[in-house]
Amino acid sequence: MASADPFVPARALAVYAHPDDPEISAGGTLARWAEAGSEVWVLVTTRGDKGSSDPLADPGELAELRRAETAAAATTLGLAGHFHLDYSDGELPDDQDLRAAIVRHVRELRPEAVLCPDPTAVFFGDGYFNHRDHRVTGWATLDAIAPASGNPHYFADQLAEGLTVHDVTTAYLSGTLEPNCWVDISDALGRKIDALFCHASQLAQTGPWFRTWLGEQAEEAGRAVGVRYAESFRKLTFE
């Protein structure tokens, strides 16, 4: 049997597409690391402005609400802070500007570990496929950390401003179909769930069953490494 990953980075940056993605994807891991003394940041690439099926919902008001929900969730998890790139939902381009923005945050925050969606995980059974914003965010983040953030020839204008290159040593890809790493969140599952429920605008149709389901998912992941609750990732280590 595999064992739970003991690594706790000094600094970590979680890059996700929508305001509630960090919590559902890696909230337990972020909370565990923060409690252990890690400086943990979240970067959200979209505004979350289309996160409602109500035709009368105002996208601008929804985006502001979701930013406030992100702040509440970050406090619940014990994070150092959160940033937003403010692209509209569904309009996220996999281009130089997006990569430059992620590289800038990596060079400013200097994380050892970066977390993001696994962009290669597309089809989950016969009833769901991975949202475009997730895929684009995953690819852009990987391109930003290997090799761009550590290479002075990428986005050299940032170096002229005073930033310096930074090499990320580890990436944790969530929502993966090929997990090779499990983080023990037995003491952090409650904070993960509480943080997720800070995103009340997205959970109007949920109830106690959703808390139960989150526990069951974590319990299933925990069985892989013999702990009560875990989150699974595809872990990449860069030399």
C-alpha positions as CSV (number, residue, x, y, z in Angstrom):
1,M,0.0,0.0,0.0
2,A,1.2,3.5,-0.8
3,S,1.7,6.0,2.1
4,A,0.4,9.5,2.5
5,D,2.6,12.3,1.2
6,P,4.3,14.0,4.1
7,F,5.6,17.0,2.2
8,V,4.6,20.4,3.6
9,P,6.0,23.3,1.4
10,A,7.1,26.5,2.9
11,R,5.0,28.3,0.4
12,A,2.2,27.1,-2.0
13,L,0.1,28.6,-4.7
14,A,-3.2,27.0,-5.8
15,V,-4.3,28.1,-9.3
16,Y,-7.9,27.3,-10.2
17,A,-10.5,28.5,-12.6
18,H,-13.6,29.3,-10.5
19,P,-14.0,30.8,-7.0
20,D,-15.1,27.4,-5.4
21,D,-12.6,25.2,-7.3
22,P,-9.7,25.4,-4.8
23,E,-11.9,24.2,-1.9
24,I,-13.5,21.2,-3.6
25,S,-10.3,20.2,-5.4
26,A,-7.7,20.6,-2.7
27,G,-9.3,22.4,0.3
28,G,-8.2,19.8,2.8
29,T,-4.6,19.9,1.6
30,L,-4.5,23.7,1.7
31,A,-5.9,23.8,5.2
32,R,-3.4,21.1,6.4
33,W,-0.4,22.9,5.0
34,A,-1.6,26.2,6.3
35,E,-2.0,24.8,9.8
36,A,1.5,23.3,9.6
37,G,2.9,26.7,8.9
38,S,2.9,26.9,5.2
39,E,2.2,30.2,3.5
40,V,-0.6,29.3,1.1
41,W,-2.1,31.5,-1.6
42,V,-5.0,31.0,-4.1
43,L,-5.1,32.5,-7.6
44,V,-8.5,32.3,-9.3
45,T,-8.5,32.9,-13.1
46,T,-12.1,33.7,-13.7
47,R,-14.7,36.0,-12.2
48,G,-17.3,33.3,-11.6
49,D,-19.8,35.7,-13.3
50,K,-21.7,32.9,-15.1
51,G,-22.1,30.7,-12.0
52,S,-25.9,30.9,-12.1
53,S,-28.7,29.5,-14.3
54,D,-31.0,32.3,-13.3
55,P,-31.6,34.6,-16.4
56,L,-32.2,37.5,-14.1
57,A,-28.9,37.2,-12.2
58,D,-26.6,40.2,-12.7
59,P,-23.1,38.9,-13.8
60,G,-21.3,41.8,-12.2
61,E,-23.1,41.4,-8.9
62,L,-22.5,37.7,-8.9
63,A,-18.8,38.1,-9.5
64,E,-18.5,40.5,-6.5
65,L,-20.5,38.1,-4.4
66,R,-18.2,35.2,-5.4
67,R,-15.1,37.3,-4.6
68,A,-16.5,37.9,-1.1
69,E,-17.2,34.1,-0.8
70,T,-13.6,33.4,-1.8
71,A,-12.4,35.7,1.0
72,A,-14.5,33.9,3.6
73,A,-13.3,30.5,2.4
74,A,-9.7,31.7,2.5
75,T,-10.1,32.8,6.1
76,T,-11.7,29.4,7.0
77,L,-8.8,27.5,5.5
78,G,-6.2,29.8,7.1
79,L,-4.7,31.0,3.8
80,A,-2.4,33.9,3.4
81,G,-4.6,35.5,0.8
82,H,-6.2,35.2,-2.6
83,F,-5.9,36.9,-6.1
84,H,-8.2,37.1,-9.1
85,L,-7.4,37.5,-12.8
86,D,-11.0,38.4,-13.6
87,Y,-11.5,36.7,-16.9
88,S,-15.2,36.0,-17.7
89,D,-16.4,32.4,-17.3
90,G,-16.1,30.4,-20.5
91,E,-13.9,33.1,-22.1
92,L,-10.5,32.1,-20.7
93,P,-7.9,32.1,-23.5
94,D,-4.8,29.9,-23.3
95,D,-2.5,32.7,-24.4
96,Q,0.6,34.7,-23.5
97,D,-1.3,37.1,-21.3
98,L,-2.7,34.4,-19.1
99,R,0.6,32.7,-18.8
100,A,2.3,35.9,-18.1
101,A,-0.1,36.7,-15.3
102,I,0.4,33.3,-13.7
103,V,4.2,33.6,-14.1
104,R,4.1,37.0,-12.4
105,H,2.3,35.6,-9.4
106,V,4.8,32.7,-9.2
107,R,7.7,35.1,-9.3
108,E,6.2,37.4,-6.7
109,L,5.0,34.7,-4.3
110,R,7.8,32.2,-4.9
111,P,6.0,29.0,-4.0
112,E,7.7,25.6,-3.6
113,A,4.5,23.9,-4.7
114,V,1.8,24.8,-7.1
115,L,-1.6,23.1,-7.3
116,C,-3.9,23.2,-10.4
117,P,-6.3,21.1,-12.3
118,D,-5.0,18.1,-14.3
119,P,-5.7,19.3,-17.8
120,T,-5.3,15.8,-19.3
121,A,-8.3,14.5,-17.3
122,V,-11.2,15.2,-19.7
123,F,-13.8,12.4,-19.6
124,F,-15.2,11.1,-16.3
125,G,-17.4,8.2,-17.1
126,D,-20.3,8.7,-19.5
127,G,-21.9,11.7,-17.8
128,Y,-19.3,14.4,-17.3
129,F,-16.4,16.0,-19.0
130,N,-13.9,18.5,-17.6
131,H,-15.0,22.1,-18.1
132,R,-13.0,24.2,-20.6
133,D,-12.0,26.8,-17.9
134,H,-10.4,24.0,-15.8
135,R,-8.5,22.6,-18.8
136,V,-7.2,26.0,-19.9
137,T,-6.2,26.9,-16.3
138,G,-4.3,23.6,-15.9
139,W,-2.4,23.9,-19.1
140,A,-1.6,27.6,-18.6
141,T,-0.3,26.9,-15.1
142,L,1.9,24.0,-16.1
143,D,3.3,26.1,-19.0
144,A,3.9,29.0,-16.5
145,I,5.9,26.9,-14.0
146,A,7.9,24.7,-16.5
147,P,9.9,26.4,-17.8
148,A,8.6,29.9,-17.9
149,S,8.8,31.2,-14.3
150,G,12.4,30.0,-13.9
151,N,13.8,31.1,-17.2
152,P,15.0,34.7,-17.6
153,H,14.1,34.7,-21.3
154,Y,10.4,34.2,-20.6
155,F,8.6,37.4,-19.8
156,A,11.8,39.4,-19.5
157,D,9.8,42.6,-19.0
158,Q,8.9,41.3,-15.5
159,L,12.6,41.0,-14.7
160,A,13.1,44.6,-15.9
161,E,10.5,45.6,-13.3
162,G,12.6,44.0,-10.5
163,L,11.1,40.5,-10.3
164,T,13.5,37.5,-10.4
165,V,13.1,34.1,-11.8
166,H,11.7,31.3,-9.6
167,D,11.8,27.5,-10.0
168,V,8.8,25.6,-8.7
169,T,9.9,22.2,-7.4
170,T,6.6,20.4,-7.1
171,A,3.2,20.4,-8.8
172,Y,0.0,18.8,-7.5
173,L,-2.6,18.1,-10.2
174,S,-6.1,17.6,-8.8
175,G,-9.1,16.0,-10.5
176,T,-6.7,13.5,-12.0
177,L,-7.4,10.1,-13.5
178,E,-3.9,9.0,-12.7
179,P,-3.3,9.7,-9.0
180,N,0.1,8.9,-7.6
181,C,-0.1,11.0,-4.4
182,W,-2.5,11.2,-1.5
183,V,-2.5,13.8,1.2
184,D,-3.9,12.9,4.6
185,I,-6.7,15.4,5.4
186,S,-8.1,13.5,8.3
187,D,-7.7,16.6,10.6
188,A,-8.7,19.1,7.9
189,L,-11.8,17.6,6.2
190,G,-14.1,19.7,8.4
191,R,-12.4,23.0,7.4
192,K,-12.5,21.9,3.7
193,I,-16.3,21.4,3.9
194,D,-16.9,24.6,5.9
195,A,-14.8,26.6,3.4
196,L,-16.7,25.1,0.5
197,F,-20.0,26.0,2.1
198,C,-18.8,29.6,2.2
199,H,-19.6,29.6,-1.5
200,A,-23.3,29.7,-0.7
201,S,-24.2,31.1,-4.2
202,Q,-23.2,27.8,-5.7
203,L,-24.8,25.5,-3.2
204,A,-28.5,26.5,-3.2
205,Q,-29.6,23.0,-4.3
206,T,-27.4,21.1,-1.8
207,G,-28.1,20.0,1.7
208,P,-26.7,17.6,4.3
209,W,-26.3,15.0,1.6
210,F,-23.6,17.1,0.0
211,R,-21.5,17.1,3.3
212,T,-22.0,13.4,3.5
213,W,-20.9,12.9,-0.2
214,L,-17.7,15.0,0.4
215,G,-16.8,12.8,3.4
216,E,-17.4,9.7,1.3
217,Q,-15.2,10.9,-1.5
218,A,-12.4,11.7,1.0
219,E,-12.9,8.4,2.7
220,E,-12.5,6.6,-0.6
221,A,-9.3,8.4,-1.3
222,G,-8.0,7.7,2.2
223,R,-8.3,3.9,1.7
224,A,-5.5,4.1,-0.9
225,V,-3.0,5.0,1.8
226,G,-4.7,3.7,5.0
227,V,-5.9,6.9,6.5
228,R,-9.4,8.1,7.3
229,Y,-9.6,10.9,4.8
230,A,-7.4,12.0,1.9
231,E,-7.2,14.0,-1.3
232,S,-5.6,12.5,-4.4
233,F,-3.3,14.2,-6.9
234,R,-0.9,13.5,-9.7
235,K,2.3,14.8,-8.3
236,L,5.1,16.1,-10.5
237,T,8.6,16.8,-9.1
238,F,11.0,18.9,-11.1
239,E,14.7,18.5,-10.9
